[in-house]
Amino acid sequence: MYGLYDEAGAHRLTEDLEIHFLELPKVTRTDIRQMRTLDKWMAFIGNKLSNEEMEEIAMSEAAINMAWDRIETFMRDAGRRRKYEQREKYEHDYVSDMNGSRREGLAEGLAEGLAEGRAEGRAESARSTASALIGLGKLSIEQIAAATQLSIEEVERLADMKMTSL
């Protein structure tokens, strides 16, 4: 439970407002007669009860009964219910699209990363081969470039590095 305080935390703004964080997935089914008011609200909001259980809870708490009546009135209004269902569908579709896009993006990123990794691995292998061929001293720069598919400039750079490391 949280209340609103000033920035220093010494003065409470109001006693009329409290914030409660309710973890609906943790609500367990118990005998309705043994539930406290908050437990009944959580069961009602969690929407995991049968109609009979919902009615029993609504009959035991006036505020929940009023909420239940408003929901029933709302559901009888076809236009409002259709708008509500369209909004729910939109939200569901949006989440589904976002999840699909996320999966698609991850797959693309993975494929791109693998392709880049393979290309970098091939390039490193070609540089290593070129360096070994330079070390043998039996082939020209042009021949090494042709054999490794590296540019002449890259092979020359590798040859210069090889000479400076000696």
C-alpha atoms as one frame of an Amber mdcrd trajectory, in Angstrom:
protein
   0.000   0.000   0.000   1.294   3.446  -0.926   0.183   6.974  -0.122   1.084
  10.349  -1.609   3.758  12.320   0.245   5.618  15.565  -0.425   9.086  15.336
  -1.997  10.810  15.273   1.375   8.549  12.406   2.378   7.592  14.004   5.676
   4.068  15.204   4.927   1.293  13.008   3.564  -0.768  14.855   0.956  -4.082
  13.221   1.788  -5.539  10.388   3.789  -8.196   9.946   1.094  -5.957   8.319
  -1.495  -4.002   5.102  -1.265  -2.500   3.026  -4.040  -2.703  -0.749  -3.836
  -0.936  -3.065  -6.259  -2.977  -6.217  -6.746  -1.435  -9.284  -8.327  -4.474
 -10.904  -9.898  -2.618 -13.973 -11.216  -1.819 -14.887  -7.610  -5.476 -14.963
  -6.569  -6.398 -18.441  -5.414  -9.884 -19.880  -5.343 -11.288 -20.098  -1.844
 -14.727 -20.396  -0.324 -16.534 -17.140  -1.048 -17.931 -16.981   2.488 -14.367
 -16.860   3.853 -13.162 -14.102   1.503 -12.444 -10.599   2.711 -13.839  -7.676
   0.696 -10.519  -7.117  -1.094 -10.317 -10.823  -1.983 -13.828 -10.621  -3.443
 -12.885  -7.591  -5.539  -9.772  -9.348  -6.806 -11.778 -12.453  -7.710 -14.385
 -10.265  -9.424 -11.799  -8.269 -11.400  -9.738 -11.375 -12.170 -12.750 -12.769
 -14.062 -11.945 -16.409 -13.283 -15.217 -17.238 -11.579 -18.349 -18.868 -12.903
 -21.476 -16.734 -13.301 -22.941 -18.337 -10.179 -19.847 -17.455  -8.133 -19.847
 -13.913  -9.531 -23.490 -13.503  -8.533 -22.774 -14.855  -5.057 -19.939 -12.352
  -4.602 -22.104  -9.547  -6.004 -24.904 -10.379  -3.573 -22.509 -10.309  -0.611
 -20.993  -6.867  -1.371 -23.112  -3.855  -2.366 -20.318  -2.111  -4.320 -19.515
  -5.267  -6.277 -23.239  -5.743  -6.925 -23.405  -2.241  -8.383 -20.365  -2.946
 -10.586 -21.907  -6.265 -11.695 -25.173  -4.468 -12.614 -23.269  -1.870 -14.643
 -21.392  -4.599 -16.507 -24.631  -6.434 -17.287 -26.248  -3.183 -18.485 -23.232
  -2.458 -20.646 -23.238  -5.948 -22.153 -26.949  -5.638 -23.061 -26.217  -2.492
 -25.114 -25.249  -4.044 -28.465 -23.624  -0.887 -29.847 -21.431  -0.277 -26.812
 -20.563  -3.961 -26.562 -19.584  -4.045 -30.247 -17.316  -0.995 -29.723 -15.782
  -2.690 -26.704 -15.220  -5.928 -28.621 -13.693  -4.019 -31.546 -11.322  -2.264
 -29.153 -10.385  -5.582 -27.561  -9.782  -7.080 -31.017  -7.656  -4.076 -31.984
  -5.567  -4.446 -28.815  -5.173  -8.189 -29.379  -4.229  -7.685 -33.038  -1.764
  -4.938 -32.117  -0.003  -7.140 -29.561  -0.016 -10.044 -32.006   1.432  -7.856
 -34.782   4.103  -6.479 -32.459   5.080  -9.979 -31.344   5.180 -11.146 -34.960
   7.302  -8.153 -35.951   9.618  -8.786 -33.029  10.068 -12.438 -34.005  10.584
 -11.435 -37.633  13.151  -8.820 -36.619  14.992 -11.302 -34.424  15.068 -13.851
 -37.247  16.344 -11.229 -39.702  18.959 -10.053 -37.219  20.101 -13.600 -36.573
  20.340 -14.377 -40.290  22.184 -11.127 -40.927  24.536 -11.763 -38.012  25.269
 -15.277 -39.205  25.919 -14.042 -42.747  28.231 -11.309 -41.454  29.988 -13.810
 -39.215  30.517 -16.221 -42.080  31.775 -13.425 -44.346  34.136 -12.183 -41.635
  35.329 -15.740 -41.039  36.027 -16.224 -44.743  37.852 -12.887 -44.920  39.956
 -13.761 -41.865  40.754 -17.155 -43.368  41.788 -15.490 -46.645  44.038 -13.036
 -44.758  45.586 -15.890 -42.796  46.224 -17.874 -45.990  47.677 -14.801 -47.706
  49.947 -14.153 -44.739  51.196 -17.753 -44.860  51.802 -17.538 -48.617  53.670
 -14.257 -48.174  55.823 -15.979 -45.574  56.763 -18.697 -48.068  58.054 -16.023
 -50.456  57.390 -18.100 -53.574  54.374 -16.268 -55.040  53.893 -12.722 -56.272
  51.459 -10.311 -54.614  49.161 -10.661 -57.639  49.188 -14.472 -57.428  48.405
 -14.400 -53.700  45.577 -11.892 -54.318  44.131 -14.137 -57.031  44.430 -17.279
 -54.881  42.838 -15.726 -51.783  40.383 -13.403 -53.559  41.780 -10.472 -51.562
  42.543  -7.146 -53.205  46.131  -6.445 -54.215  46.127  -3.538 -51.725  45.084
  -5.876 -48.889  47.817  -8.388 -49.772  50.378  -5.554 -49.973  49.253  -4.315
 -46.543  49.651  -7.837 -45.135  53.102  -8.111 -46.764  54.133  -4.769 -45.216
  52.914  -5.927 -41.799  54.818  -9.187 -42.225  58.023  -7.296 -43.133  57.739
  -4.871 -40.178  57.182  -7.729 -37.733  60.451  -9.406 -38.772
